[in-house]
Amino acid sequence: MNEDKGSPDDHGKFSLSEDWIATGIGLILLTVCLLGLVNPEIIP
């Protein structure tokens, strides 16, 4: 059986890992702070 349980497309769908989701959220927060929409002091 050639079954890989960690493949991102188990059911033909693309799944994001937790690391990529955290990276995306971090980049969004960085962009929002750089644009001046949110003060960096309020982000923990």
SVG drawing of the C-alpha trace seen along z (x, -y; Angstrom):
<svg xmlns="http://www.w3.org/2000/svg" viewBox="-12 -55 17 57">
<polyline fill="none" stroke="black" stroke-width="0.4" points="0.0,0.0 1.5,-3.3 -0.5,-5.6 0.9,-8.8 -1.1,-10.1 0.7,-13.5 0.0,-14.5 -1.7,-17.8 -4.2,-16.5 -5.7,-13.5 -9.1,-14.0 -8.2,-16.1 -8.1,-19.3 -5.2,-21.5 -4.8,-21.9 -2.6,-24.4 -0.5,-23.5 -0.6,-25.4 2.8,-26.9 1.6,-28.5 -1.5,-29.8 0.5,-31.4 2.9,-32.9 0.0,-34.4 -1.6,-35.9 1.8,-37.3 2.3,-38.9 -1.2,-40.4 -0.6,-41.9 2.7,-43.3 1.1,-44.9 -1.7,-46.4 0.8,-47.8 3.0,-49.2 0.0,-50.9 -0.9,-52.5 -4.3,-51.0 -3.5,-49.5 -1.0,-50.6 1.7,-47.9 1.4,-48.3 -2.1,-46.6 -0.9,-43.4 0.5,-41.0"/>
</svg>
